[in-house]
Amino acid sequence: MQLAERGRRTLTVDASHGIASENIPESATAQGREIHDIELRKVAALLKTLDEKDIAQTDIVAHSEGAIYGVMAALLRPERFRNLVLVDPAGMVGEDTQTRLVKGAALDLSLQMARIYKKRKLTSCSLRSKNLD
């Protein structure tokens, strides 16, 4: 039976290249910080689609590279996703498991956000010292 016949709405998201940082929706930021890496821009495309379609919560089926962005989107906005189904997720080789993939993505995302925070914190300190002179 097809999903539509069961009353399920389906959307596909094509993560376009070149999403400008000023066009990344608020739902694709973590604690107000813009996301700059290309992988996270694709996550932004996914979250932007949900915003534009006024979808508060959804299930996601993600294949290959899309599984990476589905996991990252769920890490950034867990309240938006009920279930994740990963089909042949990219990055899994040999004895890898989905648990290792999710842990690795979470660690990578945490490190990226820490680098962004550190960079902005240093910029803020520099600006303050200039204003004191």
C-alpha positions as CSV (number, residue, x, y, z in Angstrom):
1,M,0.0,0.0,0.0
2,Q,1.3,3.5,-0.9
3,L,1.9,6.1,1.8
4,A,-0.6,8.5,0.3
5,E,-3.3,5.8,0.4
6,R,-2.6,5.6,4.2
7,G,-3.1,9.3,4.6
8,R,0.6,10.0,4.9
9,R,2.0,13.1,3.2
10,T,5.4,12.7,1.6
11,L,8.0,15.4,0.7
12,T,11.4,15.1,-0.8
13,V,14.1,17.7,0.0
14,D,16.8,18.6,-2.5
15,A,19.6,20.2,-0.5
16,S,20.6,23.0,-2.9
17,H,24.1,24.4,-2.8
18,G,24.9,28.0,-1.9
19,I,22.4,28.8,0.8
20,A,23.6,32.2,2.1
21,S,24.0,32.4,5.9
22,E,21.4,35.3,6.0
23,N,18.9,32.9,4.4
24,I,19.3,30.1,7.0
25,P,16.1,30.0,9.1
26,E,16.1,30.5,12.8
27,S,15.2,26.8,13.2
28,A,18.5,25.9,11.7
29,T,20.6,27.7,14.3
30,A,21.8,26.5,17.6
31,Q,21.3,29.0,20.4
32,G,21.2,31.9,17.9
33,R,24.5,30.9,16.2
34,E,24.6,30.7,12.4
35,I,25.7,27.4,10.9
36,H,28.4,27.8,8.3
37,D,29.6,24.4,7.2
38,I,28.3,22.9,3.9
39,E,26.9,19.9,5.7
40,L,24.9,22.0,8.1
41,R,23.6,24.2,5.2
42,K,22.0,21.0,3.8
43,V,20.5,20.5,7.3
44,A,19.2,24.1,7.0
45,A,17.5,23.3,3.7
46,L,15.7,20.4,5.4
47,L,14.6,22.5,8.4
48,K,13.6,25.4,6.1
49,T,11.4,23.1,4.1
50,L,9.6,22.0,7.3
51,D,9.2,25.6,8.3
52,E,7.8,26.6,4.8
53,K,5.4,23.7,4.8
54,D,4.4,24.5,8.4
55,I,5.3,21.0,9.6
56,A,5.8,21.1,13.4
57,Q,6.8,17.4,13.7
58,T,7.5,14.7,11.2
59,D,9.0,11.3,10.6
60,I,12.0,11.1,8.3
61,V,13.2,8.4,5.9
62,A,16.7,9.2,4.7
63,H,18.9,7.4,2.3
64,S,22.7,7.4,1.9
65,E,24.2,11.0,2.4
66,G,20.7,12.2,3.3
67,A,20.9,10.1,6.5
68,I,23.7,12.3,7.7
69,Y,21.6,15.4,7.4
70,G,18.6,13.7,8.8
71,V,20.6,12.8,11.9
72,M,22.1,16.3,12.2
73,A,18.6,17.9,11.9
74,A,17.3,15.6,14.6
75,L,20.2,16.5,16.8
76,L,19.6,20.2,16.3
77,R,15.8,20.1,16.6
78,P,14.8,16.8,18.2
79,E,11.3,18.1,18.9
80,R,10.7,18.3,15.1
81,F,11.2,14.6,14.5
82,R,9.3,11.6,15.8
83,N,11.1,8.8,14.0
84,L,14.3,8.5,11.9
85,V,14.6,5.7,9.4
86,L,18.1,5.5,7.9
87,V,18.4,3.5,4.7
88,D,22.0,2.5,3.8
89,P,23.4,5.6,5.7
90,A,26.6,7.1,4.3
91,G,29.7,6.7,6.3
92,M,28.9,3.2,7.6
93,V,31.5,0.7,6.5
94,G,32.3,-2.8,7.7
95,E,31.4,-3.3,11.3
96,D,30.0,0.2,11.8
97,T,26.7,0.6,13.5
98,Q,24.0,3.2,13.5
99,T,24.8,4.0,17.1
100,R,28.4,4.8,16.2
101,L,27.3,7.0,13.3
102,V,24.9,9.0,15.5
103,K,27.5,9.3,18.3
104,G,30.1,10.5,15.7
105,A,27.7,13.0,14.2
106,A,26.8,14.3,17.6
107,L,30.5,14.7,18.6
108,D,31.3,16.4,15.2
109,L,28.4,18.8,15.6
110,S,29.4,19.6,19.2
111,L,32.9,20.4,18.1
112,Q,31.8,22.6,15.3
113,M,29.5,24.5,17.5
114,A,32.3,24.9,20.1
115,R,34.5,26.4,17.4
116,I,31.8,28.8,16.3
117,Y,31.2,29.9,19.9
118,K,35.0,30.3,20.6
119,K,35.4,32.4,17.5
120,R,32.5,34.7,18.3
121,K,33.6,35.0,21.9
122,L,37.1,36.2,20.9
123,T,35.5,38.7,18.4
124,S,33.3,40.1,21.2
125,C,36.3,40.5,23.5
126,S,38.3,42.2,20.8
127,L,35.4,44.6,20.1
128,R,35.0,45.5,23.8
129,S,38.7,46.3,24.2
130,K,38.6,48.6,21.2
131,N,35.6,50.4,22.8
132,L,37.5,51.0,26.0
133,D,40.3,52.9,24.4
